[in-house]
Amino acid sequence: MRAVICQGWGGPEFLKLLDVPPPAVGPGQVRLAVAAAGVNFADTLMIAGKYQEKPPFPFSPGLEVAGTVLEIGPGVTGLVPGQRVAAVLDHGGFAEQAVARVEDVFPIPDSMDFSIAASFPIAYGTSHIALWERARLQAGEILLVHGAAGGVGLTAVEIGKALGATVIASAAGPDRVAVAADHGADHLIDTKSQDIRERVRELTGGRGVDVVYDPVGGEGFDKSLRSIAWGARLLVIGFAGGTTPQIPANLLLVKNCAAIGLYWGSYRRHAPQLVAESFRALFAWCEEGKLKPLVSQQFPLDQAAAALTLLANRRATGKLVLTIASS
Ligand SMILES: NC(=O)c1ccc[n+]([C@@H]2O[C@H](COP(=O)([O-])OP(=O)(O)OC[C@H]3O[C@@H](n4cnc5c(N)ncnc54)[C@H](OP(=O)(O)O)[C@@H]3O)[C@@H](O)[C@H]2O)c1
C-alpha cells in the first residue's frame, strides 16, 4: 500500500510517499481501507518530534481517518467488513490502510461523506469533551474561543452555540473572523487590529467571560486570564502559537476561577464510554443541522506535505483533509 512515511524528525518536506506492507490486525483491532484522513496541527508536532507521543521510525503520521472496515481481528464484535466508519489512531492515518483499536472506531451516519467524517473526530471530540464535560458550559454563559477559524477552534464556536452560550470568537484577520461568524459566533475579535482584553470588556460590559477555550496560548492566554468573570473556567487546549503560558496562581484565587487542562487523546483510554457518548451527541447534532463541519481544502496523499505546511503557516481555515485516491 502507499503511505506517507516519516523517517526522522523534521518538517513536512522530509516526508516520503512510499510503498510499504499493509499493517497486520491484532486482537481487538480493525483494519480499514482509508478513504480520507484528517490533517491536524498535532501531525506537524509529531513529525518534528515535539508531540507528547513519539512513535519509533519509520512511521506514518495521521491521527484520524474515515473509510470502510476491511478486516476485524480476534475478539472484535459490533463491526462488520464493508461498514462505513471513522477512527482515531495513535498514528498511521496518511496511508491507504490503517489499523485501529475497536474502541476507537465509530460507525458514521449514512449522510456523512468520508472527507467530513475524517475531519470530525479530533476537532469535534476535543471541543465537546472540553466544553460539555470539563468546563460544564451552561446555556446563557459567555464563551470566548481563540483560534476560532482553525480546526478545533471553529468546532468550539459551533458546540458553544449548540449548548446555548453566547460566543465571542477571536482570529487573525477579517477573512478569518468572518469564517467564525459564518459558523455562528455572536461577536468577533480580530487579533490583528483589536486588543482581546479591551474588546471583551466592551462586549461584556466589564463583567468578563465565563469560559475561555484556548488552543493558541501565548499573549492571548494571558489577556484572557485577565478578561474572565467571577467563577470562570479557562480551558487549556493547545499552544499553536508556540508559547506555553504560565499562570499566576493569585489570579485564579481572586476570581474563584479554574484553569482546566484537556488532552482528548487520553480520554480514549481513560474514559472510552464518555467518548462514545460524546460522538453519539455530536452525530445527532450533525443530523439535526446544528453542526456544519468545514473542510476548506482537500489534498491527494502525495501532497500531504503541502497540507501540513499550510496549517503550520496559519493559512488553513476549518479542516484540511487528505483524500486517498485508490479507496
Ligand atoms: N488538547 C487536546 O486534546 C487537543 C486536541 C486537538 C488539538 N489540540 C491543539 O490545539 C491546537 C490547534 O490545533 P488545530 O488542529 O485546530 O490547528 P489549526 O487548525 O492550525 O488551528 C490553530 C489556530 O491557532 C492560531 N495560531 C496562532 N498563532 C499560530 C502559530 N504561530 N502557528 C499556527 N497557528 C497559530 C491560528 O489562527 P489565527 O491565525 O487566526 O490566529 C490557527 O487557526 C494545537 O496546539 C493542537 O495541538 C489539542
The ligand as a MOL file (V3000), in Angstrom:
LIG
                    3D

  0  0  0     0  0            999 V3000
M  V30 BEGIN CTAB
M  V30 COUNTS 48 52 0 0 0
M  V30 BEGIN ATOM
M  V30 1 N -5.7990 19.1540 23.9690 0
M  V30 2 C -6.2120 18.3560 23.0060 0
M  V30 3 O -6.6880 17.2520 23.2430 0
M  V30 4 C -6.0900 18.8530 21.5970 0
M  V30 5 C -6.8150 18.2610 20.5430 0
M  V30 6 C -6.6930 18.8060 19.2620 0
M  V30 7 C -5.8270 19.8970 19.0550 0
M  V30 8 N -5.1130 20.3880 20.0950 0 CHG=1
M  V30 9 C -4.1870 21.5120 19.9270 0
M  V30 10 O -4.9240 22.6400 19.5380 0
M  V30 11 C -4.1050 23.4890 18.7340 0
M  V30 12 C -4.8360 23.7820 17.4490 0
M  V30 13 O -4.9450 22.5910 16.6690 0
M  V30 14 P -5.7110 22.6050 15.2560 0
M  V30 15 O -5.5520 21.2460 14.6730 0
M  V30 16 O -7.0280 23.2110 15.4220 0 CHG=-1
M  V30 17 O -4.7540 23.6060 14.4540 0
M  V30 18 P -5.1080 24.7690 13.4020 0
M  V30 19 O -6.2700 24.3620 12.5640 0
M  V30 20 O -3.8280 25.0890 12.7570 0
M  V30 21 O -5.5790 25.9890 14.3330 0
M  V30 22 C -4.6730 26.6800 15.1270 0
M  V30 23 C -5.0520 28.1440 15.1450 0
M  V30 24 O -4.1150 28.8190 16.0010 0
M  V30 25 C -3.8900 30.1110 15.5150 0
M  V30 26 N -2.4540 30.4420 15.6350 0
M  V30 27 C -1.9530 31.4790 16.3180 0
M  V30 28 N -0.6210 31.5130 16.2490 0
M  V30 29 C -0.2630 30.4610 15.4870 0
M  V30 30 C 1.0060 29.9880 15.0230 0
M  V30 31 N 2.1550 30.5820 15.3540 0
M  V30 32 N 1.0170 28.8830 14.2260 0
M  V30 33 C -0.1290 28.2670 13.8950 0
M  V30 34 N -1.3650 28.6740 14.3050 0
M  V30 35 C -1.4190 29.7760 15.0950 0
M  V30 36 C -4.3460 30.1520 14.0640 0
M  V30 37 O -5.3850 31.1070 13.9710 0
M  V30 38 P -5.1260 32.6620 13.6390 0
M  V30 39 O -4.0650 32.7060 12.5820 0
M  V30 40 O -6.4640 33.1030 13.1720 0
M  V30 41 O -4.6860 33.2560 14.9440 0
M  V30 42 C -4.9340 28.7770 13.7750 0
M  V30 43 O -6.2080 28.8540 13.1800 0
M  V30 44 C -2.7860 22.7420 18.5420 0
M  V30 45 O -1.8500 23.2050 19.5000 0
M  V30 46 C -3.1570 21.3080 18.8270 0
M  V30 47 O -2.0570 20.5340 19.2630 0
M  V30 48 C -5.2280 19.9040 21.3480 0
M  V30 END ATOM
M  V30 BEGIN BOND
M  V30 1 1 1 2
M  V30 2 2 2 3
M  V30 3 1 2 4
M  V30 4 1 4 5
M  V30 5 2 4 48
M  V30 6 2 5 6
M  V30 7 1 6 7
M  V30 8 2 7 8
M  V30 9 1 8 9
M  V30 10 1 8 48
M  V30 11 1 9 10
M  V30 12 1 9 46
M  V30 13 1 10 11
M  V30 14 1 11 12
M  V30 15 1 11 44
M  V30 16 1 12 13
M  V30 17 1 13 14
M  V30 18 2 14 15
M  V30 19 1 14 16
M  V30 20 1 14 17
M  V30 21 1 17 18
M  V30 22 2 18 19
M  V30 23 1 18 20
M  V30 24 1 18 21
M  V30 25 1 21 22
M  V30 26 1 22 23
M  V30 27 1 23 24
M  V30 28 1 23 42
M  V30 29 1 24 25
M  V30 30 1 25 26
M  V30 31 1 25 36
M  V30 32 1 26 27
M  V30 33 1 26 35
M  V30 34 2 27 28
M  V30 35 1 28 29
M  V30 36 1 29 30
M  V30 37 2 29 35
M  V30 38 1 30 31
M  V30 39 2 30 32
M  V30 40 1 32 33
M  V30 41 2 33 34
M  V30 42 1 34 35
M  V30 43 1 36 37
M  V30 44 1 36 42
M  V30 45 1 37 38
M  V30 46 2 38 39
M  V30 47 1 38 40
M  V30 48 1 38 41
M  V30 49 1 42 43
M  V30 50 1 44 45
M  V30 51 1 44 46
M  V30 52 1 46 47
M  V30 END BOND
M  V30 END CTAB
M  END
